[in-house]
Amino acid sequence: MLGVTMALLDAGRFEWSDFQPRLVAAVGRWEAEHPDGAGYRYYERWTEALESLLGDRGMLAPAAIDERAAVLARRPAGHDHGHR
């Protein structure tokens, strides 16, 4: 997601100042819901922030994200490895 975010920033699709508050909010929400901090994954907070921004801007519908994730999750392990 970092690469996708940076590519979108470089393409001028949004500014860092649009993304950063969403990331801070995503981290804050998670911390409030998990005061012990167990299981924290920054990548997931980053993804949440990016999906929120793209959804609010109409660049990507949340339903499309969920649908694509479900398709990818159904692929068998190693499906894209050409070696044996």
Residue pairs with C-beta under 8 A, 6 or more apart in sequence:
1 43
1 46
1 47
1 50
2 46
4 50
5 19
5 46
5 50
8 14
9 15
9 16
9 19
13 57
13 59
14 53
14 57
18 53
19 49
19 50
19 53
22 48
22 49
22 50
22 52
22 53
23 45
23 46
23 49
25 49
26 45
26 46
26 48
26 49
26 52
27 42
27 45
30 40
30 44
30 45
31 37
34 40
51 60
51 62
51 65
54 60
55 61
55 62
55 65
